[in-house]
Amino acid sequence: MRWTVHSEKPLFTDPWLDIRIADVEITGGRHLEHRIIRSRTGGAGAIVVDERRRVLLEWRHRFITDAWAWEIPIGGIRDGEEPAAAAAREVEEETGWRPGPMRPLTVVHPTPGISDTQHHIFWADGATHIGPPTEDWEAERIEWVPLTDIRGLVEAGKIVSGTSMAALLLAACDG
């Protein structure tokens, strides 16, 4: 059944988030109040694969979940910026590697039950090291990890971000 949205009212708004409450009609004419997080920008990231079929990953801590795990470089899309350009910029800022040409891989909706956020994920063949990351707070370390290791890292709980997991498993299937 398709739910019917009768209204949305803002609860909190800032430059990043628009949190709302919606009056939603579900089965049998019943209504519920549902919280929604509207994204202001969306995100873009990349699977960067070198000639040895290794993917560029960041080992990082997420304070919200207090967890360490591998992730792909990803971040927000700036006003007026195309998703592919944002993905390339994020790779460079977070890793110090300039990716090769970007081509679309997938779009992930990481939390569709509560948010309209979209993550545009691109594939880049290769990268050129240009120096240390300009955003040195993003990762503890940056490594090239064999695509053949991805499934094992997911099973071991070393890749837990939904967007990173979806994109990396898709890349491992193609790789």
C-alpha positions as CSV (number, residue, x, y, z in Angstrom):
1,M,0.0,0.0,0.0
2,R,1.1,3.5,-0.8
3,W,1.0,5.8,2.3
4,T,-0.6,9.2,1.8
5,V,1.1,12.3,3.2
6,H,-1.5,14.9,4.3
7,S,1.0,17.4,5.7
8,E,4.5,18.1,6.9
9,K,5.5,20.6,9.5
10,P,9.1,21.7,10.3
11,L,10.5,20.7,13.7
12,F,14.1,21.9,13.3
13,T,16.0,23.4,10.3
14,D,19.6,24.3,9.8
15,P,22.0,24.5,6.8
16,W,22.4,20.7,6.8
17,L,19.1,19.3,8.0
18,D,15.4,19.8,7.7
19,I,13.6,17.7,10.3
20,R,9.9,17.4,9.9
21,I,6.8,15.7,11.3
22,A,4.4,14.3,8.7
23,D,0.7,13.4,9.1
24,V,0.6,10.1,7.1
25,E,-2.4,8.0,6.3
26,I,-1.7,4.2,6.3
27,T,-4.0,1.2,5.9
28,G,-7.6,1.4,7.0
29,G,-7.6,5.2,7.0
30,R,-5.4,5.3,10.1
31,H,-3.0,8.2,10.6
32,L,0.4,8.3,12.2
33,E,2.9,11.0,12.9
34,H,6.1,10.2,11.2
35,R,9.5,12.0,11.6
36,I,11.3,12.8,8.4
37,I,14.8,14.1,7.8
38,R,15.0,16.1,4.6
39,S,18.5,16.3,3.2
40,R,19.7,19.7,2.1
41,T,22.5,18.5,-0.1
42,G,22.9,14.8,-0.6
43,G,26.2,13.1,-0.8
44,A,28.7,11.8,-3.3
45,G,31.6,9.3,-3.0
46,A,33.7,7.0,-5.0
47,I,35.0,3.5,-5.4
48,V,38.6,4.1,-6.6
49,V,40.2,1.0,-8.0
50,D,43.8,0.7,-9.0
51,E,45.4,-1.6,-11.7
52,R,45.9,-4.4,-9.0
53,R,42.1,-4.5,-8.3
54,R,42.5,-2.8,-5.0
55,V,40.1,-0.2,-3.7
56,L,41.1,3.0,-1.8
57,L,39.6,3.0,1.7
58,E,39.7,5.0,4.9
59,W,39.9,3.4,8.3
60,R,37.9,5.8,10.5
61,H,36.1,6.2,13.8
62,R,32.4,7.3,13.9
63,F,31.7,8.9,17.2
64,I,27.9,8.5,17.0
65,T,28.2,4.7,17.0
66,D,31.6,4.6,18.6
67,A,32.8,2.2,15.9
68,W,35.9,1.8,13.8
69,A,35.5,0.6,10.2
70,W,36.5,0.9,6.6
71,E,34.6,3.4,4.4
72,I,34.8,4.8,0.9
73,P,35.6,8.5,0.6
74,I,32.2,10.3,0.6
75,G,30.8,13.7,1.7
76,G,28.3,16.4,0.9
77,I,27.6,18.0,-2.4
78,R,28.1,21.8,-2.4
79,D,25.6,24.2,-3.9
80,G,25.9,24.2,-7.6
81,E,28.3,21.3,-7.6
82,E,27.7,18.2,-9.8
83,P,27.8,14.9,-7.9
84,A,30.8,13.5,-9.9
85,A,32.8,16.7,-9.1
86,A,31.8,16.4,-5.4
87,A,32.9,12.7,-5.3
88,A,36.3,13.6,-6.9
89,R,36.8,16.5,-4.5
90,E,35.9,14.3,-1.5
91,V,38.4,11.6,-2.6
92,E,41.1,14.2,-2.9
93,E,40.4,16.0,0.3
94,E,40.0,12.9,2.4
95,T,42.8,10.7,1.0
96,G,45.3,12.8,-0.8
97,W,44.7,10.9,-4.0
98,R,43.3,12.5,-7.2
99,P,40.9,9.9,-8.8
100,G,40.8,9.2,-12.5
101,P,37.7,10.0,-14.5
102,M,34.4,9.3,-12.6
103,R,31.6,7.2,-14.0
104,P,28.3,6.5,-12.2
105,L,28.1,3.2,-10.3
106,T,25.0,3.5,-8.2
107,V,22.7,5.8,-6.1
108,V,22.1,4.7,-2.5
109,H,19.2,5.8,-0.3
110,P,20.9,4.8,3.1
111,T,17.9,5.4,5.4
112,P,14.7,5.5,3.3
113,G,12.4,4.8,6.2
114,I,13.3,8.2,7.8
115,S,15.3,10.3,5.3
116,D,15.3,11.3,1.6
117,T,19.1,11.4,1.5
118,Q,20.7,10.2,-1.7
119,H,24.4,9.2,-2.0
120,H,25.7,9.3,-5.6
121,I,28.5,6.7,-5.9
122,F,31.0,6.8,-8.8
123,W,33.7,4.4,-10.0
124,A,37.2,5.7,-10.8
125,D,39.9,3.7,-12.5
126,G,43.1,4.6,-10.7
127,A,44.3,7.7,-8.8
128,T,47.4,9.9,-8.6
129,H,48.9,10.6,-5.1
130,I,49.1,14.4,-4.7
131,G,50.1,14.6,-1.0
132,P,48.6,14.2,2.4
133,P,44.9,14.6,2.9
134,T,43.7,18.2,3.4
135,E,41.0,16.9,5.7
136,D,43.3,15.1,8.2
137,W,40.4,14.5,10.7
138,E,38.6,12.1,8.3
139,A,40.6,8.9,8.7
140,E,43.2,7.3,11.0
141,R,44.7,5.7,7.9
142,I,44.2,5.3,4.2
143,E,44.9,2.0,2.4
144,W,44.5,0.2,-0.9
145,V,42.5,-3.0,0.0
146,P,42.0,-5.9,-2.5
147,L,38.5,-6.1,-3.8
148,T,38.6,-9.8,-3.1
149,D,38.9,-8.9,0.7
150,I,35.6,-6.9,0.8
151,R,33.2,-9.8,1.6
152,G,35.4,-11.0,4.4
153,L,35.6,-7.4,5.8
154,V,31.8,-7.1,5.7
155,E,31.4,-10.4,7.4
156,A,33.9,-9.5,10.1
157,G,32.1,-6.2,10.9
158,K,35.0,-4.1,9.5
159,I,32.7,-2.4,6.9
160,V,29.5,-1.3,8.6
161,S,28.4,2.0,6.8
162,G,25.4,1.1,4.7
163,T,26.5,3.2,1.7
164,S,30.1,1.9,1.8
165,M,28.9,-1.6,2.2
166,A,26.5,-1.5,-0.7
167,A,28.9,0.2,-3.1
168,L,31.9,-2.0,-2.1
169,L,29.9,-5.2,-2.5
170,L,28.6,-4.1,-5.9
171,A,32.2,-3.2,-6.9
172,A,33.4,-6.6,-5.6
173,C,30.8,-8.3,-7.8
174,D,32.0,-6.4,-10.8
175,G,35.6,-6.7,-9.9
